[in-house]
Amino acid sequence: MLSSDDASKNSVDVVLRRLASTLETVDVEEMELRSKTALKGFDERKQRGLGVFVSRSDIEKRNTRLLSDVLRTQRGVIMSSGRYGLRTIRFTNYQSKNCVPLVWLDGQRAPELDIDAVSARDVEGVELYQSMSTTPAEFRAYDSK
């Protein structure tokens, strides 16, 4: 154990000075949320006119966070509760009164997706096709899941 005299001999006083730094100027620009390349296919398919298309501006007009609120107003769409109470989408058309559509989210199949698990505020666009004959080839799937 050190005595108080030994401790004072082995101590060092450190004094820190405040040092101000000037940072470089940073330019901040608003980044466009809608990526032109990500929605290029959406815009091209919309021009063909084979489906029903809901754009970002259409979604904003609904002023809701629930995607089911946006979709329920579209031609032939019925919202229903699926397994475990999940909100699911169904179509009514001339062929069927209860057609379960293939659901895709960001280019990936999303079977049994709870529609309201995706916030409408995060959606840039929705495409709805009433039959396989109008559905683009990249969205057709023949497996059950």
RAVENZI-V174528 format. One record per pair of residues at least 12 apart in sequence whose C-alpha atoms are under 7 Angstrom apart, sorted by the first residue. I is the first residue (numbers start at 1). J is the second residue. D is the distance in Angstrom with one decimal. If there is no record, write none. Layout:
I;J;D  I;J;D
This chain:
50;134;5.7  51;127;6.5  51;128;5.5  51;129;4.8  51;134;6.9  52;127;5.8  52;128;5.0  52;129;6.5  53;126;5.8  53;127;4.8  53;128;6.4  54;125;5.5  54;126;5.0  54;127;6.5  55;124;6.3  55;125;4.6  55;126;6.6  56;123;6.9  56;124;4.8  56;125;5.6  59;120;6.9  64;120;6.7  65;119;5.2  65;120;4.7  65;121;5.7  66;116;5.5  66;119;5.8  66;120;5.4  67;115;6.1  67;116;5.5  67;118;6.7  67;119;6.0  67;120;4.6  68;115;6.2  68;116;6.1  76;91;5.3  76;92;4.9  76;93;6.2  77;89;6.8  77;90;5.8  77;91;4.7  77;92;6.4  78;90;5.2  78;91;6.0  86;114;5.0  87;114;5.0  87;115;5.6  87;116;6.4  88;112;7.0  88;113;6.8  88;114;5.7  88;115;5.8  93;130;7.0  111;145;6.3
